[in-house]
Amino acid sequence: MKKYIQPLIIAIVLIATTANTFAQDNRNIDNYRQPDKRGINVFEDPKDTISTFDQLHVRMGGSFALQFQGLDHSNSGDAPLDELTSNFNLPTANLDLDVALAPGVRMHLRTYLSSRHHNEPYVKGGFFQVDKLDFIKEGFLDDIMKYATIRIGQMENNYGDAHFRRTDNAQAIFNPFVGNLIMDSFTSEIGAEVYYQRDGFIGMVGFTNGKMNQSVVANANGKSGGASFLAKLGYDKQLNNDLRVRLTGSLYNTGFIPSLYLYSGDRAGSRYYHVLQAEGAESDNFRSGRFSPSFTNSITAVMINPFVKYKGLEFFGTIEMNQGTTNATSTSEALDGETQQYAGELIYRFGQNENFYLGGRYNVVNSQYDGTEDMDITRFQASAGWFMTKNILAKLEYVNQSYDGGTGLYDDAKFDGVMFEAVISF
């Protein structure tokens, strides 16, 4: 129990300190996605070359999330499961530091104070963002930087649009549901991304070293690194007061990297605690309820995301396809495989300032490997939410997930039930 107390005390102290900081200085950071209700349906950071910078400014913020879980699970019975009860999960907390360093230049750093996978604080990552080059010379390349943004760091890489709506440990205010997608694409690798946003059109190219855990030590193949390539192209426009449309396509490709983290990079963990976990397991499968393809050293992944919002009604979709190769082991040969993911969510926001919402999501994953049985996973989620203030959200979710074609723990497996989540973000 002691290991849980320290991060929670730290979180409380930092929240109190931050509240005092805001009371003294409530300036905003330029080109910044607000961490509260105002950041909903914001994807790439806003682009504006008008700077409000007058001196170095530090914005301290954070998030806190707590869930009550009432889930049940079952399978064929050949691989017994832990017995689940209804109770609270471990609270999670984030600390965010955003610093305005110069006109059009800022830094972001996120630390997980407490998460499912790590009870102790640790750094998720951060980046250095440049929207103006006046620190080189006033007006330097203004014609280009009017539309361009440069981002460098070990950071949440911009593959697809689903990661803008997912829960990032305690930062759950952007997610209208409690759980993320079944195949949850999220990774934080060292690299750089260059954006160009003009008249609704969005373009991005990026390169990373393909590694979450940095090391200069060579592996068994005599290599210590590799490279990943990212790209995104899309269009996002508010056509009139009532209608907004967005459509993007994204690519993530690696040649060879020591370990592949695109679907296993989230170190915070799944919201569905201990579902389909073996009876008496010595360690917690902190990604329970998710599916990660077993591709190891190379992958080509494509994601397409349509988004339409008409008044209070919004639709967000995900079409994702990938293919790669698994490693050979002492008992099996390397296998080529591919997976497809489809998800559609419909949200209706209503009330004063759209402070209430109702939503549903249907999510399907199909996985195929040469020489092995295919597996299909389906999930349905229904959710209701209430923004008590712009910083406080309460949401209730019903989830039902089932497996077809799985073996062992996943043979004829399913879990369902309700989740309640309270979120504070500032």
C-alpha positions in Angstrom: 0.0 0.0 0.0 2.9 2.4 0.8 4.0 2.4 -2.9 0.6 3.9 -3.9 0.6 6.6 -1.3 3.7 8.6 -2.4 2.6 9.4 -6.0 -0.9 10.4 -4.8 0.5 12.7 -2.2 2.8 14.2 -4.8 -0.2 14.7 -7.1 -2.2 16.4 -4.4 0.6 18.8 -3.6 1.2 19.6 -7.3 -2.5 20.2 -7.9 -2.6 22.6 -4.9 0.6 24.4 -6.1 -0.8 24.7 -9.6 -4.1 26.2 -8.4 -2.1 28.8 -6.6 0.0 29.4 -9.8 -3.2 30.0 -11.9 -4.5 32.4 -9.3 -1.4 34.5 -10.0 -1.0 34.1 -13.7 -3.6 32.7 -16.1 -1.9 33.5 -19.4 -2.2 31.0 -22.2 0.5 29.4 -24.2 0.5 30.1 -28.0 -0.4 27.4 -30.5 -1.5 25.1 -27.6 -4.3 22.6 -27.3 -6.2 23.4 -24.1 -6.2 20.4 -21.7 -9.8 20.9 -20.6 -13.2 20.8 -22.4 -11.9 23.4 -24.9 -9.5 20.9 -26.3 -12.2 18.5 -27.4 -12.2 17.9 -31.2 -8.9 19.7 -31.5 -6.4 17.6 -33.5 -3.1 19.1 -34.5 -2.2 22.2 -32.4 -3.7 25.4 -33.7 -1.4 27.4 -36.0 -1.1 31.1 -35.4 1.9 33.3 -36.0 0.6 36.1 -33.8 2.6 35.8 -30.6 1.6 36.9 -27.1 5.1 36.2 -25.7 6.6 38.9 -23.5 8.8 36.8 -21.2 9.5 33.2 -20.3 6.3 31.7 -19.0 5.7 28.3 -17.3 2.3 26.8 -17.3 1.9 23.9 -14.8 -1.2 21.7 -15.3 -2.2 18.1 -14.8 -4.9 15.5 -14.8 -6.5 13.1 -12.4 -8.8 10.1 -13.2 -10.5 7.5 -11.1 -12.7 4.6 -12.2 -15.2 2.3 -10.6 -15.2 -1.0 -12.4 -18.0 -3.5 -12.6 -16.9 -6.0 -15.2 -17.3 -9.8 -15.6 -15.4 -12.1 -17.9 -15.5 -15.7 -19.2 -14.0 -18.1 -21.7 -14.4 -21.8 -22.6 -13.0 -22.8 -19.2 -9.9 -24.7 -20.4 -7.8 -21.7 -19.2 -9.3 -20.6 -15.8 -9.6 -16.8 -15.2 -9.2 -14.7 -12.2 -12.5 -13.9 -10.4 -13.4 -10.2 -10.7 -15.4 -8.1 -8.3 -16.8 -4.6 -8.5 -14.5 -2.0 -7.0 -12.3 1.0 -7.6 -9.2 1.0 -9.7 -5.9 2.7 -8.7 -6.3 6.5 -9.4 -4.0 7.8 -12.1 -2.4 11.3 -12.3 -0.4 13.3 -14.8 1.8 16.4 -14.4 2.2 18.7 -17.5 4.7 21.5 -17.9 4.3 23.8 -20.8 6.9 26.6 -21.2 6.8 29.6 -23.6 10.6 30.1 -24.3 10.5 32.7 -27.0 8.0 34.1 -29.6 6.7 31.1 -31.4 8.8 28.6 -29.4 7.5 26.4 -26.6 8.3 23.2 -24.8 5.9 20.4 -23.5 6.7 17.7 -20.9 4.3 15.1 -19.5 5.1 13.0 -16.4 2.9 10.1 -15.3 2.7 10.5 -11.5 0.8 7.3 -11.1 -0.3 4.8 -13.7 -1.5 1.2 -13.9 1.8 -0.1 -15.1 4.1 2.2 -13.1 2.9 3.2 -9.6 5.9 5.5 -9.3 6.3 8.7 -11.3 8.1 8.6 -14.6 8.4 10.7 -17.7 6.2 9.9 -20.7 8.1 12.3 -23.0 8.1 15.8 -24.3 8.9 18.0 -27.3 10.3 21.3 -28.5 7.9 23.1 -30.9 8.8 26.0 -33.2 6.2 28.1 -35.0 8.4 31.2 -35.6 12.1 31.6 -36.3 12.5 35.0 -34.9 15.1 33.7 -32.4 17.4 33.4 -35.4 16.5 36.7 -36.9 13.3 38.8 -36.7 11.1 37.9 -39.7 13.3 34.9 -40.7 11.5 32.7 -43.2 8.2 34.3 -42.2 6.5 33.4 -45.5 7.2 29.7 -44.7 6.7 29.7 -41.0 3.3 31.4 -41.5 2.0 27.9 -42.3 4.8 25.5 -41.0 5.5 24.0 -37.6 8.6 22.0 -36.5 8.4 19.6 -33.5 11.4 17.7 -32.1 11.6 15.4 -29.1 10.7 12.0 -27.6 7.1 12.5 -28.1 3.7 11.1 -28.9 4.1 10.5 -32.6 1.3 11.8 -34.9 0.2 8.6 -36.6 -3.6 8.7 -37.3 -6.2 10.9 -35.6 -7.4 8.3 -33.0 -4.6 9.2 -30.6 -6.0 12.7 -30.3 -9.2 11.2 -28.8 -7.7 8.5 -26.7 -7.1 8.4 -22.9 -3.5 9.1 -22.1 -3.2 7.8 -18.5 -5.0 10.4 -16.5 -5.7 12.7 -19.4 -9.2 11.2 -20.2 -11.2 14.4 -20.8 -10.9 14.2 -24.6 -12.2 10.6 -24.8 -16.0 10.3 -24.7 -15.6 6.7 -23.7 -13.7 5.0 -20.9 -11.6 2.6 -23.0 -9.4 3.3 -26.0 -9.6 1.3 -29.3 -9.0 -2.4 -29.2 -5.8 -2.0 -31.3 -4.5 1.1 -29.6 -1.9 2.8 -31.8 0.3 4.9 -29.6 4.1 5.3 -29.4 6.6 7.9 -28.2 9.9 7.8 -30.1 12.7 10.2 -30.6 12.3 12.1 -33.8 11.1 15.2 -35.7 7.9 16.1 -37.4 7.3 19.0 -39.8 3.8 20.3 -40.4 2.3 22.5 -43.1 -1.3 23.8 -42.5 -3.0 26.1 -45.0 -6.6 26.9 -45.8 -7.8 23.7 -44.2 -5.2 21.4 -45.8 -2.8 19.5 -43.5 0.5 17.9 -44.4 3.0 16.3 -42.1 6.2 14.2 -42.6 8.3 12.8 -39.7 11.2 10.5 -38.9 12.0 8.7 -35.7 14.6 6.2 -34.5 11.9 3.7 -33.9 12.8 3.2 -30.2 11.0 4.0 -27.0 13.7 2.7 -24.7 16.9 4.4 -25.9 20.2 2.5 -26.0 23.4 2.6 -27.9 24.2 -1.1 -27.3 24.0 -3.4 -30.3 21.6 -6.3 -30.3 22.2 -9.9 -31.4 22.1 -8.7 -35.1 24.8 -6.1 -34.4 22.3 -3.2 -34.6 21.1 -0.8 -32.0 18.7 1.4 -34.0 16.7 1.9 -37.2 14.3 4.4 -38.5 10.5 4.9 -38.8 8.8 7.1 -41.3 5.5 8.9 -40.7 3.3 10.9 -43.0 -0.1 12.5 -42.8 -2.3 14.3 -45.4 -5.7 15.7 -44.8 -8.3 18.4 -44.9 -10.1 20.0 -42.0 -12.6 22.9 -42.5 -15.4 24.6 -40.7 -17.7 25.0 -43.7 -20.3 27.0 -41.8 -21.5 27.7 -38.3 -23.1 24.2 -38.1 -20.9 21.9 -40.1 -17.3 20.9 -39.8 -15.6 18.1 -41.9 -12.2 16.5 -41.6 -10.6 13.6 -43.5 -7.0 12.4 -43.0 -4.8 9.5 -44.1 -1.7 8.5 -42.2 1.3 6.2 -42.8 3.7 4.6 -40.4 6.5 2.5 -41.9 9.7 0.9 -40.5 12.5 -0.9 -42.2 14.3 -2.6 -39.4 14.1 -1.6 -35.7 15.1 -3.7 -32.7 11.6 -3.7 -31.2 8.2 -2.5 -32.6 6.1 -0.4 -30.3 3.3 1.1 -32.4 0.6 -1.0 -30.7 2.5 -1.7 -27.4 4.0 1.6 -26.6 1.4 2.7 -24.1 3.1 2.3 -20.7 0.1 3.6 -18.7 -2.1 0.6 -19.3 -5.7 -0.4 -20.3 -8.8 0.9 -18.4 -10.2 -2.6 -18.2 -8.3 -4.0 -15.3 -7.5 -7.8 -15.2 -10.0 -8.8 -17.8 -9.2 -12.2 -19.3 -6.3 -12.7 -17.0 -5.2 -16.2 -16.1 -6.1 -17.4 -12.6 -3.2 -16.9 -10.2 -1.1 -15.0 -12.7 2.1 -13.6 -11.1 2.1 -10.4 -13.1 -0.7 -8.1 -14.3 -1.3 -7.9 -18.1 -1.5 -4.1 -18.0 -2.8 -4.0 -21.6 -5.8 -6.3 -20.8 -8.7 -6.0 -23.2 -6.5 -4.7 -26.1 -4.9 -6.5 -29.0 -1.4 -5.9 -30.2 -0.1 -7.7 -33.4 3.0 -9.6 -32.7 5.0 -7.9 -35.4 8.5 -7.4 -34.1 10.9 -5.6 -36.4 9.1 -4.1 -39.3 5.6 -2.9 -40.1 3.6 -0.9 -42.7 0.5 0.7 -41.2 -2.1 2.9 -42.8 -5.0 4.7 -40.9 -7.8 6.7 -42.4 -10.0 8.9 -40.2 -13.2 10.7 -41.2 -14.7 13.2 -38.8 -18.0 15.1 -39.3 -19.7 17.4 -36.8 -23.1 18.9 -37.5 -24.3 21.1 -34.6 -24.2 18.7 -31.6 -23.9 15.5 -33.6 -20.5 14.1 -34.5 -19.1 11.1 -36.2 -15.5 9.8 -35.9 -14.3 6.8 -37.9 -11.2 4.7 -38.0 -10.1 2.4 -40.9 -6.7 0.9 -40.2 -4.7 -1.8 -42.1 -1.2 -3.1 -41.3 1.1 -5.9 -42.2 4.4 -7.2 -40.8 6.5 -10.2 -39.8 6.8 -11.9 -36.5 10.2 -13.1 -35.2 11.2 -16.7 -35.4 11.6 -18.5 -32.1 13.1 -21.8 -31.0 9.6 -23.4 -31.4 8.2 -21.5 -34.3 9.1 -20.0 -37.7 8.7 -16.3 -38.6 5.2 -15.6 -39.8 3.9 -12.9 -42.1 0.6 -11.4 -40.8 -1.8 -8.6 -41.2 -4.6 -7.0 -39.2 -7.5 -4.7 -40.0 -9.3 -2.4 -37.6 -12.6 -0.6 -38.1 -14.3 1.7 -35.6 -17.2 4.1 -35.8 -18.4 6.3 -33.0 -21.4 8.6 -32.9 -21.6 11.3 -30.3 -24.5 13.6 -29.6 -23.6 16.6 -27.4 -26.4 18.7 -26.0 -27.4 21.1 -23.2 -25.9 24.5 -22.4 -22.4 24.7 -24.0 -22.8 21.0 -24.9 -22.1 20.0 -21.3 -23.8 16.6 -21.8 -23.3 13.9 -24.3 -24.5 10.4 -25.3 -22.4 8.1 -27.5 -21.9 4.7 -29.0 -18.9 3.0 -30.6 -18.5 -0.2 -32.5 -15.0 -1.5 -32.9 -13.8 -4.6 -34.9 -10.3 -6.1 -35.3 -9.5 -9.0 -37.7 -6.1 -10.6 -37.4 -4.5 -13.1 -39.8 -1.2 -14.9 -39.7 0.1 -17.4 -42.2 -0.4 -21.0 -41.0 -2.4 -20.0 -37.9 -6.1 -19.6 -37.1 -7.6 -16.1 -37.7 -8.9 -14.2 -34.8 -11.8 -11.6 -34.7 -12.5 -9.3 -31.9 -15.6 -7.1 -31.6 -16.5 -4.5 -29.0 -19.5 -2.3 -28.4 -19.4 0.7 -26.1 -22.2 3.0 -25.0 -21.4 6.1 -23.0 -23.0 9.1 -21.3 -21.1 12.1 -20.0 -21.6 15.2 -18.0 -19.1 18.2 -17.9 -19.8 19.6 -14.4 -17.3 22.4 -15.4 -14.9 22.7 -18.3 -12.3 20.9 -16.1 -14.5 18.1 -14.6 -16.1 15.3 -16.4 -18.1 12.3 -15.2 -18.8 9.5 -17.6 -20.6 6.1 -17.5 -19.9 3.3 -20.0 -21.3 -0.1 -20.8 -18.8 -2.3 -22.7 -19.2 -5.7 -24.3 -16.2 -7.4 -26.0 -16.0 -10.9 -27.5 -13.4 -13.1 -29.3 -13.8 -15.5 -32.1 -11.0 -17.8 -33.1 -8.8 -17.2 -30.1 -7.0 -19.9 -28.2 -6.1 -20.4 -24.5 -7.4 -17.5 -22.4 -9.2 -16.1 -25.5 -11.0 -19.3 -26.5 -14.7 -18.3 -26.8 -13.8 -15.4 -24.5 -15.8 -12.3 -23.6 -16.1 -9.5 -21.0 -18.8 -7.0 -20.3 -20.2 -4.7 -17.7 -20.1 -1.0 -16.6 -17.4 1.5 -15.9 -17.7 4.8 -14.2 -15.0 7.4 -14.6 -14.4 10.8 -13.0 -11.8 13.1 -14.7 -10.2 16.4 -13.7 -8.0 18.1 -16.2 -6.5 21.6 -16.1 
